[in-house]
Amino acid sequence: QVQLVESGGGLVQPGESLRLSCAASGFTFSRYSMTWYRQAPGKEREWVASITTTGIGTNYQDSVKGRFTVSRDNAKNMVYLQMNSLKPEDTAVYYCKRADRNYWGQGTQVTVSS
């Protein structure tokens, strides 16, 4: 069955960086675009970034453009989210999702606070 397992979250101070990872299994990873979403306390889940099958095409929510970078390693069935210059408003649970269907991981908590 499809499994997505996120990791790499934590507590950081504003301006610091984190790299999230998502390990995929149960499907042919290289055939699917992948996405990152996040859900802040009391808010709806929102899309953050997407990456195409080859990794050449990426797209970002305006609020993270220039700070976040999505990448993938098809040989390892992994997708990553490099987050730089983190802000308190980036605090959320971050999820990876296969782009075409509602396959979600369990999420990883990112907290940005001084």
C-alpha positions as CSV (number, residue, x, y, z in Angstrom):
1,Q,0.0,0.0,0.0
2,V,1.0,3.6,-0.5
3,Q,3.0,5.0,2.4
4,L,4.4,8.5,2.9
5,V,6.6,9.2,5.9
6,E,7.7,12.7,6.7
7,S,10.6,13.6,9.0
8,G,12.9,16.4,9.8
9,G,10.7,18.8,11.7
10,G,11.6,20.5,14.9
11,L,11.8,23.7,16.8
12,V,14.0,26.5,15.3
13,Q,14.4,30.2,15.8
14,P,13.4,32.7,13.2
15,G,15.9,32.9,10.4
16,E,17.1,29.4,10.8
17,S,16.7,26.5,8.4
18,L,15.2,23.0,8.3
19,R,15.1,20.3,5.7
20,L,12.1,18.0,5.6
21,S,12.1,14.6,4.1
22,C,9.4,12.4,2.8
23,A,10.0,8.7,2.2
24,A,7.6,7.1,-0.3
25,S,6.8,3.5,-0.9
26,G,4.1,1.3,-2.3
27,F,4.0,2.9,-5.8
28,T,6.3,3.8,-8.6
29,F,7.6,7.0,-7.2
30,S,9.2,8.4,-10.3
31,R,5.9,8.4,-12.2
32,Y,4.1,10.9,-9.9
33,S,4.4,14.6,-9.1
34,M,4.6,15.2,-5.4
35,T,3.4,18.1,-3.2
36,W,4.0,19.6,0.2
37,Y,1.2,21.0,2.3
38,R,1.0,22.5,5.7
39,Q,-1.6,23.1,8.4
40,A,-1.2,25.7,11.0
41,P,-3.1,25.6,14.3
42,G,-6.7,26.7,13.7
43,K,-6.2,27.0,10.0
44,E,-7.1,24.9,7.0
45,R,-4.4,22.8,5.3
46,E,-2.7,24.7,2.5
47,W,-0.6,23.8,-0.5
48,V,3.1,24.9,-0.2
49,A,5.0,23.4,-3.1
50,S,4.9,20.9,-5.9
51,I,7.5,19.1,-8.0
52,T,7.1,17.2,-11.2
53,T,8.2,13.7,-11.9
54,T,11.6,14.5,-13.1
55,G,12.2,17.3,-10.6
56,I,12.7,19.9,-13.3
57,G,9.4,21.6,-12.7
58,T,8.6,23.2,-9.3
59,N,6.0,25.6,-8.1
60,Y,5.6,27.4,-4.8
61,Q,3.1,29.3,-2.7
62,D,3.9,33.0,-2.9
63,S,4.7,33.3,0.8
64,V,7.5,30.7,0.5
65,K,9.0,31.6,-2.8
66,G,12.7,32.4,-2.5
67,R,12.9,30.7,0.9
68,F,11.8,27.1,0.3
69,T,13.1,24.6,-2.3
70,V,11.4,21.4,-3.1
71,S,13.5,18.5,-4.6
72,R,13.4,14.8,-5.1
73,D,15.6,11.8,-5.5
74,N,13.8,9.2,-7.6
75,A,16.5,6.6,-7.0
76,K,15.8,6.8,-3.2
77,N,12.0,7.4,-3.5
78,M,12.4,10.6,-1.5
79,V,11.1,14.1,-1.7
80,Y,12.5,17.0,0.3
81,L,11.6,20.5,1.3
82,Q,14.5,22.8,2.2
83,M,13.2,25.7,4.3
84,N,15.4,28.7,4.8
85,S,14.9,32.0,6.5
86,L,12.0,30.5,8.5
87,K,9.4,32.8,10.0
88,P,7.0,32.2,12.9
89,E,4.2,32.1,10.4
90,D,5.8,29.0,8.9
91,T,4.8,27.1,12.1
92,A,2.6,24.2,11.0
93,V,2.4,20.5,10.5
94,Y,4.0,19.7,7.2
95,Y,2.7,16.9,5.0
96,C,3.8,15.4,1.7
97,K,1.2,14.1,-0.7
98,R,1.1,12.4,-4.0
99,A,-0.2,15.0,-6.4
100,D,-2.9,12.9,-8.1
101,R,-4.6,11.4,-5.1
102,N,-5.2,11.9,-1.4
103,Y,-2.3,9.8,-0.2
104,W,-0.9,11.7,2.8
105,G,1.8,11.1,5.3
106,Q,1.3,11.6,9.1
107,G,3.0,15.0,9.0
108,T,6.0,16.5,10.8
109,Q,5.7,19.5,13.1
110,V,7.7,22.6,12.4
111,T,7.8,25.3,15.1
112,V,9.5,28.6,14.5
113,S,9.8,30.6,17.7
114,S,12.3,32.7,19.6
